[in-house]
Amino acid sequence: MDIQAEKLQLISWLSSLNNPDIIKQLVAIKEKQPDWWDEISEDERSDIKEGLDQADRGFVVPHQLVMEKYKHGIPDRLDA
């Protein structure tokens, strides 16, 4: 069964639930999901912040230019 069908079945089942204990357990599971930001390393966070800062200052390369440059693959040297 594909994931979309599974999700629809879960939604249907969830909408029919009347047991508050089960609902509380499901809410607890949902709230336990870690934030991806907390799961990455400090170096990764720093790199992301640096990239966002660069974008805020206008230091960006349009997607189309990147795709054109690398349409034949990434060379062995990135400065090629």
N, C-alpha and C positions, 0 to 999 in steps of 0.2 A: 504494500500500500504506500502511496506517495505521501510526502510530508503534509501537503495541503489538505488531503483527505483526512489524515490523522488529526490535524488541527481543527477541522470542521466537526469531526466526531467529538473531540474534546469540548469544543464550545457548546455543542448540543447537550452533552452530558452535564457540563458545568451549569448550564442554564436550568437544568431540571433538578439540581441538588437542593435539598432542603435541610440537610444535616449541618448545623452550625459548626460542629467539631471538625468535620471534613473541610469545610470552607476555611476555618481558621488555620488548619494544617496547610492548605494550599497557599494561603496568603503568606504564611511563614516561609514556605519554600520560595515563593516569588521574591520575598524581601531578602533572602539569603544570597541571591544572585550577586556576585561581585561586580563592581564597576571595573570595566576593562582598564581604566586609568590607574586603578590601584594594583592591577596585576602586572603592569609593565615595569621595567627597570627605570631607575632615575636617569640613566643615560638616554633611554628612549623618550622619556618625558621631556628632557632637556632638548633633544633633537626636534621633537614636535613643536615645542614652544619657540625654538629658533626659527623653524620653518614658518610658523604662523606670524612671527614678528617680521620676517622677511616679506611675507605676502602683504602684511599691513602697510609696509613701506614701499610696496610696488615692485619689489624684486621678484618677479614671476616670469615664467616662460609659458606662453599660450600652449595649450594641449596640442593643437594642430601642428605647431612648429616641432614639438618633441616627437610626435608621430611621424612627421616627414623625415626628420633627422635619423630616426631609428627604424624606418620602415623595412630595412633589410636585416634587422637584428642589432644587437648591441655588440660593438667591436670589442676586441680584447682590451683596448685602452679607452677609457671614457673620454679622453681629451682628443680623440681622433676626429 
